[in-house]
Amino acid sequence: MSRSREEQKAPMTLDAGIASGLKRDANGLITAIAQERGTGKVLMVAWMDDMALARTLETREATYYSRSRQEHWVKGATSGHTQHVHSVRLDCDGDTVLLEVDQVGGACHTGDHSCFDAYVLLAPEN
């Protein structure tokens, strides 16, 4: 179902039932983990506020909140490295969401496929 132009201009609001289950930090944010659909690989960790989560749930485009820029951003809006969201799960504590995504291009701002590709602090045992 597509939204009308008037609805697209209005900020998206999070369903009250979902909002009541969230445990936000002092800045009103929750942790968001993007996991690659199919492989289960963790791609990145970011932050969401209620509006970012509402937009993600409604559009299936991963939307996050930048703590440094203090603004929302849609993954891939400028880089083309998009995340199509297949599912969103809330953890048992209510402070983290897990997004199962199809990643196009690199998920990391460095261009790497995953933000966890650069440094291995403890390699797997053989």
C-alpha positions in Angstrom: 0.0 0.0 0.0 1.5 3.3 -1.0 1.2 6.5 1.0 -0.4 9.7 -0.4 1.7 12.8 -0.9 0.3 14.3 2.3 1.1 11.2 4.3 4.7 11.1 2.8 5.3 14.6 4.1 4.1 13.9 7.6 6.5 12.2 10.0 6.0 8.5 10.5 5.0 7.5 14.0 5.7 4.2 15.7 2.9 2.0 16.6 2.1 2.5 20.3 2.3 -1.2 21.1 5.8 -1.4 19.6 6.9 1.8 21.2 5.8 0.6 24.7 8.1 -2.4 24.4 11.2 -0.3 23.7 13.9 0.5 26.3 15.6 3.6 25.0 18.9 5.1 26.2 19.0 8.6 27.7 19.0 10.0 24.2 15.9 8.1 23.1 17.8 5.6 21.0 18.0 1.8 20.6 20.8 -0.2 19.1 20.1 -1.6 15.6 22.1 -4.6 14.2 21.9 -5.3 10.4 22.4 -8.9 9.6 22.7 -10.3 6.0 19.8 -12.5 5.0 21.0 -15.9 3.8 24.5 -15.8 5.4 23.6 -14.5 8.9 26.7 -12.3 8.8 26.6 -9.2 11.0 27.0 -6.2 8.7 26.9 -3.2 10.9 25.6 -1.7 14.2 23.8 1.6 14.2 21.2 3.6 16.2 17.5 4.2 15.7 15.0 6.4 17.4 11.2 5.9 17.1 10.9 7.7 13.8 13.8 5.7 12.2 12.2 2.4 13.3 8.7 3.5 12.1 10.1 4.5 8.7 12.0 1.2 8.5 8.9 -0.8 9.3 6.8 1.1 6.9 9.1 1.3 3.9 11.5 -1.7 4.4 14.4 0.7 3.7 16.9 0.6 6.6 16.7 4.0 8.3 19.0 5.0 11.1 19.7 7.9 13.4 23.2 9.6 13.2 24.3 10.6 16.7 27.1 12.8 15.3 25.0 14.6 12.7 21.8 14.4 14.8 19.7 13.4 11.8 18.0 10.4 10.2 19.6 8.7 7.2 18.4 6.0 4.9 21.1 3.4 4.2 22.3 3.9 0.6 20.5 7.2 -0.1 23.7 8.8 -1.1 26.1 5.8 -1.7 23.7 3.5 -3.4 24.7 0.8 -0.9 21.2 0.0 0.2 19.6 -2.4 2.7 16.2 -3.9 1.9 14.7 -5.1 5.2 13.1 -8.5 5.2 12.4 -8.7 9.0 12.8 -6.8 12.2 13.0 -8.5 15.6 13.2 -6.9 19.1 15.5 -8.5 21.6 14.3 -9.8 25.0 15.4 -6.6 26.8 13.7 -4.3 24.3 16.8 -2.2 23.7 18.1 -3.7 20.4 16.5 -4.5 17.1 17.8 -7.0 14.6 17.3 -6.2 10.9 17.5 -9.0 8.4 18.6 -7.3 5.2 19.6 -7.8 1.6 22.7 -5.7 1.3 23.7 -4.0 -2.0 27.3 -2.8 -2.0 29.3 -2.4 1.1 27.5 -2.0 4.5 30.5 -0.2 6.1 31.3 3.5 5.4 34.8 2.3 4.4 33.2 0.3 1.5 33.8 -3.1 3.2 30.9 -5.5 2.9 30.8 -5.6 6.7 32.0 -3.2 9.4 33.5 -6.3 11.1 35.8 -7.2 8.2 38.8 -5.0 9.1 40.0 -6.3 12.5 40.0 -9.9 13.8 40.9 -9.8 17.5 40.6 -13.5 18.0 40.6 -15.9 15.0 38.4 -19.0 15.0 39.9 -22.2 16.2 40.6 -24.8 13.6 
